[in-house]
């Protein structure tokens, strides 16, 4: 067994592992060993379907030290007028460039692709076994992302039936009479939009939607609009009289959208759409709301709440993988272990960079660092939106009270509100009053939503 020495052993070269490593290398002279199962950096991006794109602007994705994309406004398509969305191929190429052009040339990063981590700072490559002596082991796999190509569907499929992951859709789509899209998350949305973009009539689509979702309006996630959106969200939280009233206010403010105004969504997974994309999705009239698929038989699809016909001339596209898995929160800093998690809702790469910055600038004990890096579990239900908003507000209050961290956030390109926060005066007394006002406002919003959440009995 060969021995290596480093300051950090980072397990996982996906989006979070790359963002953490980039900030560590940019802000310190630390040495990093980066271990990953994949053949190149990028995590789930290297196995995603060929037509995948970011759901958020490229401006907020990747690593902090290198921009992704060129910052252009799309001139055509259903994202027209908004900032570009990188394709999966662009994201993979970007991470390869970060590795080859930035991290490895420092001489302080050693990268081991096609490797299996065994725990206890040990891993194996195709040729050797290694043990790493490191100050900290960084788990960048805790918030693992699972896409449909990574696992088979969780329901039985008859031999005569064509059921494919989105990866195989382009090569299997020709010659089919109908298309059944199974799943209502980001992947299901992408598949529906891809088929419509190819000119397939919406009358030939069946969309199996076990739960309707609240969707983010991508217009509200553009560079320069972040703080305005947060202010509208806080105002809705502060004034809401019930959970339904809160979502009505958020919808009226343009913060959230839904597919069918007559259906109250019970899911929230951070998927984003534009107004034009929503119009396209609403063209699909055969939306089946009868629960999850139990089995696809030769002539019918069995659902929790009924059945619908199908056949050999229909292509079924499985979009039911969890995506970002909702798991229990754990301490980010725990002795010689760092577990990367979201510390702002649905902003994983920003969170990984912030955790790295806290690690590089704080000599405090773990309790102090964990106060600044309180995890925000990935949402699943509409009530999780409330939990996420409360946690986001609490973290924002902590960050705003830390002058050094507030300054770093204003220059962090991964932060959707960078440079947009209300200015805090330098005068200590005036600064204290301004911070108190922000804190009181955020706390009032949190108190109200905690009361609403308590009324549901699902705290």
C-alpha positions as CSV (number, residue, x, y, z in Angstrom):
1,X,0.0,0.0,0.0
2,X,1.4,3.4,-1.0
3,X,1.3,6.4,1.3
4,X,0.3,10.0,0.5
5,X,0.3,13.1,2.6
6,X,-2.0,16.1,2.2
7,X,-4.0,18.7,4.1
8,X,-7.3,17.5,2.7
9,X,-8.5,14.3,1.3
10,X,-11.6,15.1,-0.8
11,X,-13.8,12.2,-1.7
12,X,-15.8,13.0,-4.8
13,X,-15.0,15.2,-7.8
14,X,-18.6,16.2,-8.6
15,X,-19.9,19.8,-8.4
16,X,-19.5,20.2,-4.7
17,X,-16.1,18.5,-4.4
18,X,-14.7,20.7,-7.2
19,X,-16.2,23.9,-5.7
20,X,-14.7,23.1,-2.3
21,X,-11.3,22.2,-3.7
22,X,-11.2,25.3,-5.9
23,X,-11.8,27.6,-2.9
24,X,-9.2,25.8,-0.7
25,X,-6.6,26.0,-3.4
26,X,-7.4,29.6,-4.3
27,X,-7.4,30.9,-0.7
28,X,-4.6,28.8,0.9
29,X,-1.4,26.9,0.1
30,X,-3.0,23.7,1.2
31,X,-2.4,20.3,-0.5
32,X,-5.3,18.3,-1.7
33,X,-5.8,14.6,-2.7
34,X,-9.0,14.3,-4.8
35,X,-10.5,10.8,-5.3
36,X,-13.4,10.0,-7.5
37,X,-15.1,7.0,-9.1
38,X,-15.6,8.8,-12.4
39,X,-13.3,8.9,-15.4
40,X,-13.3,12.7,-15.4
41,X,-14.5,15.4,-12.9
42,X,-18.1,16.4,-13.0
43,X,-20.0,13.8,-11.0
44,X,-23.5,13.1,-12.3
45,X,-22.9,15.4,-15.3
46,X,-20.8,12.8,-17.0
47,X,-23.7,10.3,-16.9
48,X,-26.6,12.7,-17.6
49,X,-28.8,12.7,-20.7
50,X,-27.4,14.4,-23.8
51,X,-29.9,17.2,-23.9
52,X,-29.6,18.2,-20.2
53,X,-29.0,21.9,-19.4
54,X,-28.6,23.8,-16.2
55,X,-31.9,24.9,-14.7
56,X,-30.2,28.1,-13.3
57,X,-28.0,30.6,-15.1
58,X,-24.5,29.6,-15.8
59,X,-23.4,32.7,-14.0
60,X,-24.0,31.0,-10.6
61,X,-22.6,27.6,-11.3
62,X,-19.2,25.8,-11.3
63,X,-16.3,27.0,-9.1
64,X,-15.8,30.4,-7.6
65,X,-12.5,31.2,-9.4
66,X,-13.6,30.6,-13.0
67,X,-16.8,31.7,-14.7
68,X,-18.9,29.3,-16.7
69,X,-20.1,30.5,-20.0
70,X,-19.8,33.9,-21.6
71,X,-22.5,35.8,-19.8
72,X,-24.7,36.2,-22.9
73,X,-28.4,36.6,-23.0
74,X,-30.2,34.0,-25.0
75,X,-31.7,35.5,-28.2
76,X,-33.8,32.5,-29.2
77,X,-35.7,29.7,-27.7
78,X,-37.8,29.3,-24.6
79,X,-35.1,30.9,-22.4
80,X,-35.1,34.0,-24.7
81,X,-34.2,37.2,-22.9
82,X,-32.6,35.5,-19.9
83,X,-29.0,34.5,-19.1
84,X,-27.6,31.4,-20.8
85,X,-27.9,27.9,-19.5
86,X,-24.9,25.7,-20.0
87,X,-25.4,22.3,-21.7
88,X,-24.2,19.1,-20.0
89,X,-21.3,18.9,-22.5
90,X,-20.3,22.5,-21.6
91,X,-20.4,21.7,-17.9
92,X,-18.3,18.6,-18.3
93,X,-15.7,20.4,-20.5
94,X,-15.7,23.2,-17.9
95,X,-14.8,20.9,-15.0
96,X,-12.1,19.2,-17.1
97,X,-10.6,22.7,-17.8
98,X,-10.8,23.6,-14.1
99,X,-8.9,20.4,-13.2
100,X,-6.3,20.6,-16.1
101,X,-5.8,24.3,-16.3
102,X,-6.2,25.5,-12.7
103,X,-6.0,22.8,-10.0
104,X,-3.3,20.4,-11.3
105,X,-0.9,23.1,-12.4
106,X,-0.6,24.4,-8.9
107,X,1.3,21.2,-8.0
108,X,-0.8,21.1,-4.8
109,X,-3.6,18.9,-6.1
110,X,-3.3,15.2,-6.8
111,X,-6.3,13.8,-8.7
112,X,-7.2,10.1,-8.8
113,X,-10.1,9.2,-11.2
114,X,-11.5,5.7,-11.6
115,X,-10.8,5.1,-7.9
116,X,-12.8,3.5,-5.1
117,X,-12.8,5.0,-1.6
118,X,-12.9,2.4,1.2
119,X,-13.1,4.7,4.2
120,X,-10.4,5.3,6.8
121,X,-8.5,7.5,4.3
122,X,-7.8,4.5,2.0
123,X,-8.6,4.1,-1.7
124,X,-7.8,2.0,-4.6
125,X,-7.0,2.9,-8.2
126,X,-6.8,0.5,-11.2
127,X,-3.2,-0.1,-10.3
128,X,-2.5,0.6,-6.6
129,X,-3.9,0.9,-3.1
130,X,-3.3,4.1,-1.1
131,X,-3.5,5.4,2.4
132,X,-3.7,9.2,2.9
133,X,-2.4,11.0,6.0
134,X,-4.6,14.2,6.0
135,X,-5.7,16.8,8.4
136,X,-9.3,16.5,7.2
137,X,-11.3,14.0,5.1
138,X,-13.9,15.9,3.1
139,X,-17.0,13.9,2.1
140,X,-18.3,15.5,-1.1
141,X,-20.7,12.5,-1.8
142,X,-23.2,13.0,1.1
143,X,-25.6,15.0,-1.2
144,X,-25.3,12.4,-3.9
145,X,-27.2,13.1,-7.1
146,X,-28.9,10.1,-8.8
147,X,-30.0,10.4,-12.4
148,X,-32.2,7.7,-14.2
149,X,-29.2,6.2,-16.1
150,X,-27.6,5.2,-12.7
151,X,-30.3,2.7,-11.8
152,X,-33.2,0.7,-13.3
153,X,-36.8,1.8,-12.7
154,X,-38.3,0.7,-9.4
155,X,-41.4,-0.8,-11.1
156,X,-41.8,-4.0,-13.1
157,X,-41.7,-3.7,-16.9
158,X,-43.1,-6.3,-19.4
159,X,-40.6,-7.7,-21.9
160,X,-42.7,-6.3,-24.9
161,X,-42.5,-2.8,-23.5
162,X,-39.9,-0.1,-24.4
163,X,-38.9,1.8,-21.3
164,X,-35.7,3.8,-21.5
165,X,-33.9,6.4,-19.4
166,X,-33.7,9.9,-20.9
167,X,-30.1,9.1,-22.1
168,X,-31.6,6.8,-24.7
169,X,-34.5,9.0,-25.8
170,X,-32.8,10.6,-28.9
171,X,-32.0,7.2,-30.4
172,X,-35.3,5.5,-29.5
173,X,-37.8,8.3,-30.2
174,X,-38.2,7.7,-34.0
175,X,-41.2,5.6,-35.1
176,X,-43.2,5.7,-31.9
177,X,-46.9,6.5,-31.9
178,X,-47.0,7.8,-28.3
179,X,-44.6,8.8,-25.5
180,X,-45.3,8.3,-21.8
181,X,-43.1,10.4,-19.5
182,X,-43.0,8.9,-16.0
183,X,-42.0,11.5,-13.3
184,X,-42.8,15.2,-12.6
185,X,-39.4,16.5,-11.5
186,X,-36.7,18.3,-13.3
187,X,-35.9,15.4,-15.6
188,X,-39.5,14.9,-16.5
189,X,-39.8,18.5,-17.4
190,X,-36.7,18.4,-19.5
191,X,-38.0,15.3,-21.4
192,X,-41.4,16.9,-22.1
193,X,-39.8,20.1,-23.4
194,X,-37.3,18.1,-25.5
195,X,-40.1,16.2,-27.3
196,X,-42.1,19.4,-27.8
197,X,-39.0,21.1,-29.2
198,X,-38.6,18.3,-31.7
199,X,-42.1,19.1,-33.0
200,X,-43.9,16.2,-31.4
201,X,-47.6,17.1,-31.0
202,X,-48.6,17.4,-27.3
203,X,-51.5,15.1,-28.1
204,X,-49.0,12.3,-28.4
205,X,-47.7,12.8,-24.9
206,X,-48.9,11.3,-21.7
207,X,-47.3,12.7,-18.5
208,X,-47.6,10.6,-15.4
209,X,-47.4,13.1,-12.5
210,X,-47.7,11.5,-9.1
211,X,-47.4,14.9,-7.5
212,X,-47.7,18.5,-8.8
213,X,-44.7,20.7,-8.0
214,X,-44.2,24.3,-7.2
215,X,-41.7,25.6,-9.7
216,X,-39.2,28.5,-9.5
217,X,-39.6,31.2,-12.1
218,X,-36.2,31.5,-13.8
219,X,-36.9,35.2,-14.4
220,X,-36.5,35.6,-10.6
221,X,-33.1,33.9,-10.6
222,X,-31.3,36.2,-13.0
223,X,-28.1,38.1,-12.0
224,X,-29.0,41.3,-10.2
225,X,-32.5,40.2,-9.1
226,X,-31.6,38.0,-6.2
227,X,-32.1,40.4,-3.3
228,X,-35.4,41.7,-4.7
229,X,-36.7,38.1,-4.8
230,X,-35.5,37.5,-1.2
231,X,-37.3,40.7,-0.1
232,X,-40.5,39.6,-1.8
233,X,-40.2,36.2,-0.2
234,X,-39.7,37.6,3.3
235,X,-42.6,39.9,2.9
236,X,-44.9,37.0,1.8
237,X,-43.7,35.0,4.8
238,X,-44.3,37.9,7.2
239,X,-47.8,38.6,6.1
240,X,-49.1,35.1,5.4
241,X,-52.2,34.0,7.3
242,X,-52.0,30.3,6.4
243,X,-49.9,27.9,4.4
244,X,-52.1,28.2,1.3
245,X,-52.1,32.0,1.7
246,X,-48.3,32.0,1.8
247,X,-48.1,30.1,-1.5
248,X,-50.7,32.3,-3.0
249,X,-48.6,35.4,-2.1
250,X,-45.5,33.8,-3.4
251,X,-47.2,32.9,-6.7
252,X,-48.6,36.5,-6.9
253,X,-45.1,37.9,-6.4
254,X,-43.8,35.7,-9.3
255,X,-41.5,33.7,-7.0
256,X,-43.3,30.4,-7.6
257,X,-45.2,28.9,-10.5
258,X,-47.4,25.8,-11.0
259,X,-48.5,23.8,-14.0
260,X,-52.2,23.8,-13.3
261,X,-53.8,26.7,-11.4
262,X,-56.6,24.4,-10.4
263,X,-54.2,21.9,-8.7
264,X,-52.5,22.7,-5.4
265,X,-48.9,21.4,-5.6
266,X,-47.6,19.1,-2.8
267,X,-44.0,18.9,-4.1
268,X,-41.1,21.3,-4.2
269,X,-37.7,20.1,-5.7
270,X,-36.2,23.5,-6.8
271,X,-37.0,22.9,-10.5
272,X,-37.1,26.1,-12.6
273,X,-39.0,27.1,-15.7
274,X,-39.5,30.2,-17.8
275,X,-42.9,31.5,-18.6
276,X,-42.5,30.3,-22.2
277,X,-41.6,26.8,-21.0
278,X,-44.6,26.7,-18.7
279,X,-46.8,27.6,-21.7
280,X,-45.3,24.7,-23.6
281,X,-45.8,22.3,-20.7
282,X,-49.5,23.3,-20.4
283,X,-50.1,22.2,-24.0
284,X,-49.8,18.6,-22.7
285,X,-53.4,17.7,-21.7
286,X,-53.0,14.0,-20.9
287,X,-51.6,14.5,-17.4
288,X,-52.2,11.5,-15.2
289,X,-52.5,12.2,-11.5
290,X,-53.1,8.7,-10.2
291,X,-50.0,8.2,-8.0
292,X,-46.8,6.3,-8.8
293,X,-46.4,3.6,-11.4
294,X,-46.5,0.1,-9.9
295,X,-45.9,-1.8,-13.2
296,X,-46.0,-1.4,-16.9
297,X,-47.7,-4.5,-18.4
298,X,-48.1,-5.4,-22.1
299,X,-51.3,-3.4,-22.6
300,X,-51.6,-1.2,-19.5
301,X,-49.8,0.8,-16.9
302,X,-50.8,0.0,-13.3
303,X,-50.8,3.0,-11.0
304,X,-51.5,3.4,-7.3
305,X,-54.8,5.0,-8.1
306,X,-55.9,3.2,-11.3
307,X,-54.6,2.1,-14.7
308,X,-54.2,3.5,-18.2
309,X,-53.7,1.8,-21.6
310,X,-50.3,1.4,-23.3
311,X,-48.7,-0.8,-25.9
312,X,-45.7,-1.8,-27.9
313,X,-46.0,1.3,-30.1
314,X,-45.5,3.6,-27.1
315,X,-42.1,4.7,-25.8
316,X,-41.9,5.0,-22.0
317,X,-39.3,7.4,-20.6
318,X,-38.4,6.7,-16.9
319,X,-37.6,10.0,-15.1
320,X,-38.2,8.8,-11.6
321,X,-34.7,8.9,-10.1
322,X,-34.4,11.0,-6.9
323,X,-32.0,13.6,-8.3
324,X,-30.6,15.4,-5.3
325,X,-31.4,12.9,-2.5
326,X,-33.1,14.3,0.6
327,X,-31.2,13.0,3.6
328,X,-30.8,13.9,7.2
329,X,-28.6,16.8,8.1
330,X,-25.4,16.2,9.9
331,X,-22.7,18.4,11.3
332,X,-20.5,19.9,8.5
333,X,-17.4,20.2,10.7
334,X,-16.8,17.2,13.0
335,X,-13.2,16.9,14.1
336,X,-11.1,15.7,11.2
337,X,-14.2,15.2,9.0
338,X,-16.0,17.7,6.8
339,X,-19.3,16.7,5.3
340,X,-20.4,19.0,2.4
341,X,-24.1,19.9,2.4
342,X,-26.2,22.8,1.3
343,X,-26.1,25.8,3.6
344,X,-28.5,27.7,1.3
345,X,-31.5,26.0,-0.2
346,X,-30.8,24.3,-3.6
347,X,-27.4,26.1,-3.9
348,X,-24.9,23.2,-3.6
349,X,-21.9,24.7,-5.3
350,X,-22.2,28.0,-3.5
351,X,-22.5,26.1,-0.2
352,X,-19.4,24.0,-0.9
353,X,-17.4,27.1,-1.6
354,X,-18.6,28.9,1.5
355,X,-17.8,25.9,3.7
356,X,-14.3,25.9,2.2
357,X,-14.0,29.6,3.0
358,X,-15.1,29.1,6.6
359,X,-12.6,26.3,6.9
360,X,-9.7,28.5,5.6
361,X,-10.5,31.6,7.6
362,X,-11.7,30.4,11.0
363,X,-9.6,28.9,13.7
364,X,-12.7,28.6,15.9
365,X,-13.8,25.3,17.3
366,X,-16.3,23.2,15.3
367,X,-19.3,24.6,17.1
368,X,-18.6,28.2,15.9
369,X,-17.9,27.0,12.3
370,X,-21.1,24.9,12.3
371,X,-23.1,27.9,13.4
372,X,-22.1,29.6,10.2
373,X,-22.7,26.4,8.2
374,X,-26.0,25.1,9.3
375,X,-27.2,22.5,6.7
376,X,-30.4,23.1,4.7
377,X,-31.6,19.7,3.7
378,X,-32.8,19.3,0.1
379,X,-36.6,19.8,-0.2
380,X,-39.1,17.3,-1.4
381,X,-42.6,18.5,-0.3
382,X,-44.2,21.9,-0.5
383,X,-43.9,22.2,3.3
384,X,-40.1,21.7,2.9
385,X,-40.2,25.1,1.2
386,X,-41.2,26.6,4.5
387,X,-38.4,24.7,6.3
388,X,-35.9,25.8,3.7
389,X,-36.9,29.5,3.9
390,X,-36.6,29.5,7.7
391,X,-33.2,27.9,7.5
392,X,-32.0,30.3,4.8
393,X,-33.1,33.3,6.8
394,X,-31.3,32.0,9.9
395,X,-28.1,31.5,8.0
396,X,-28.4,34.9,6.3
397,X,-28.7,36.6,9.7
398,X,-25.5,34.9,10.9
399,X,-23.6,35.7,7.7
400,X,-24.7,39.3,7.7
401,X,-23.4,39.9,11.3
402,X,-19.9,38.7,10.3
403,X,-18.1,41.6,8.5
404,X,-15.4,39.5,6.9
405,X,-17.9,36.9,5.6
406,X,-20.3,39.5,4.4
407,X,-17.5,41.0,2.3
408,X,-16.5,37.7,0.9
409,X,-20.1,36.9,-0.1
410,X,-20.3,40.2,-2.0
411,X,-17.5,39.0,-4.2
412,X,-18.5,35.4,-4.5
413,X,-19.7,34.8,-8.1
414,X,-21.6,31.7,-7.0
415,X,-23.8,33.7,-4.6
416,X,-27.1,34.7,-6.3
417,X,-27.2,37.9,-4.2
418,X,-23.5,38.9,-4.5
419,X,-23.2,42.7,-4.5
420,X,-26.9,43.2,-4.0
421,X,-27.2,43.3,-0.2
422,X,-28.3,46.6,1.4
423,X,-25.1,48.5,2.3
424,X,-24.2,48.3,6.0
425,X,-22.7,51.6,7.3
426,X,-19.2,51.6,8.7
427,X,-20.2,53.7,11.7
428,X,-20.4,51.0,14.5
429,X,-23.6,52.5,16.0
430,X,-25.4,53.0,12.7
431,X,-24.2,49.5,11.5
432,X,-25.6,47.9,14.7
433,X,-29.0,49.5,14.1
434,X,-29.0,48.5,10.4
435,X,-28.2,44.9,11.3
436,X,-30.8,44.9,14.0
437,X,-33.4,46.0,11.6
438,X,-32.5,43.2,9.1
439,X,-32.5,40.7,11.9
440,X,-35.8,41.8,13.3
441,X,-37.4,41.6,9.8
442,X,-36.1,38.1,9.1
443,X,-36.9,36.9,12.5
444,X,-40.5,38.2,12.2
445,X,-40.9,36.3,8.9
446,X,-39.4,33.1,10.5
447,X,-41.7,33.4,13.5
448,X,-44.7,33.6,11.3
449,X,-43.8,30.7,9.1
450,X,-42.9,28.5,12.1
451,X,-46.4,29.2,13.4
452,X,-47.9,28.2,10.1
453,X,-45.7,25.1,9.9
454,X,-46.7,24.1,13.5
455,X,-50.4,24.4,12.5
456,X,-49.9,21.6,10.0
457,X,-48.6,19.2,12.7
458,X,-45.6,18.4,10.4
459,X,-42.8,20.3,12.0
